[in-house]
Every structure is written in C-alpha cells, then in structure tokens.
C-alpha cells in the first residue's frame, strides 16, 4: 500500500511538472530556434496591424517581434509586446515549447486565428534573441 501511494504521488508530481505543455520541440541551446525555421526575408507584422484589422489577417502567416511579457510555465504560449501593442502567441497546437525567457526578445512566426473575434497567433516557429 505504501508503494502504491508513493507511485501515485510520483505520477501527480510528473503531471504538475508537465503543466501546460509537453516536451520542447526543436531548438538547441546554441540556435535558440524552435519549430520551423523563420525565412530571412519574412517581414515583421506589428501587433497594431493584427489587432486593428484582425479579420483581414485571419488565416495569414505573420511574423511578430518584440519582448516576451508573459509565458506559460512550460513554454507553450507567450505574450509578445512590440512598440504598438501586445499579441498572444499560442504554440500548444503545434507542439512547440520554449524555455522560460520572460523579458527577452523573440521573433514568432505563425498563423493569425480569431477566437470569439479576438486575434491571436498559432505559432510554429520562434527565435529567441
């Protein structure tokens, strides 16, 4: 009975540690790139452009760049702040996870989606700066 309780405790701790994500996909300590590679010639789209004209951007690929202001404990989503606003980038659907880097600069590539009229980006490529 004692070993069963210990085993259950280990499983609960493992579930809590995994938290809001799974294993990190892509990237190395050297590259700081995660998921798909961001094309060198891809233009940055500002948060303001996405937030003020969300329907026009829906379904389109974008590159947002700025500072990480908030991050999932397991690195499955980030809020990216540029000089014009803040955009939510969710990597959970694409299984891309990054280490904790709140306050650091990031470039995030993904597709704009609308949820109840609110835009966000489903990220599939990130570079930490």
Secondary structure, 3 states (H helix, E strand, C coil): CHHHHHHHHHHHHHHHHHCCCCCCCCCCCCCCEEECCCCCCCCCCCHHHHHHCHHHHCCCEEEEEEEEEEECCCCCEEEEEECCEEEEEECHHHCCCCCCCCCCEEEEEEEEEEECCEEEEEEEEEEEC
